[in-house]
Amino acid sequence: MIDVNTMAVEETVPLGFTPGYAAYNASADELWVSDSDSGAAVYFQRTGNQWTKKGSIPTGSGAHAIAFTRDGGKAYITNQLAGTVSVIDVAAKSKLKDIAVGDKPNGIAIRD
């Protein structure tokens, strides 16, 4: 975690894997990190003064970018090697579907 005003490192979160992308879901107070090697989104919750891994959700090969809907109810995750975007139900922690999008989807933005 970096303080954007001072650019100082405030906290380091041990992951146990090489991260692709990180996104914070304020509605669920969760930190989500993509694990491209395992094709999953790993989610963490704040426990005391540290982030604790709570679980992972299989997405697709090469999981990368993560974006949440405005209400935080759904997550969209690009899967670069699978050529898909996974739609995740955040509360249920389950994949609803994959959308085929073509070769190597990278970034993602949601427009409400």
TAGI-V772123 format. One record per backbone hydrogen bond with DSSP energy under -1.0 kcal/mol. CO is the residue of the C=O (numbers start at 0). NH is the residue of the N-H. If there is no record, write none. Layout:
co:CO nh:NH
co:CO nh:NH
This chain:
co:0 nh:9
co:0 nh:10
co:2 nh:6
co:7 nh:2
co:20 nh:33
co:22 nh:31
co:24 nh:28
co:24 nh:29
co:29 nh:24
co:30 nh:43
co:31 nh:22
co:32 nh:41
co:33 nh:19
co:34 nh:38
co:34 nh:39
co:35 nh:61
co:38 nh:58
co:39 nh:34
co:40 nh:56
co:41 nh:32
co:42 nh:53
co:42 nh:54
co:43 nh:30
co:44 nh:51
co:46 nh:49
co:49 nh:46
co:51 nh:44
co:54 nh:42
co:56 nh:40
co:60 nh:81
co:61 nh:79
co:64 nh:77
co:66 nh:75
co:68 nh:71
co:72 nh:89
co:73 nh:68
co:74 nh:87
co:75 nh:66
co:76 nh:85
co:77 nh:63
co:78 nh:82
co:78 nh:83
co:82 nh:100
co:82 nh:101
co:83 nh:78
co:84 nh:98
co:85 nh:76
co:86 nh:95
co:86 nh:96
co:87 nh:74
co:88 nh:92
co:88 nh:93
co:93 nh:88
co:96 nh:86
co:98 nh:84
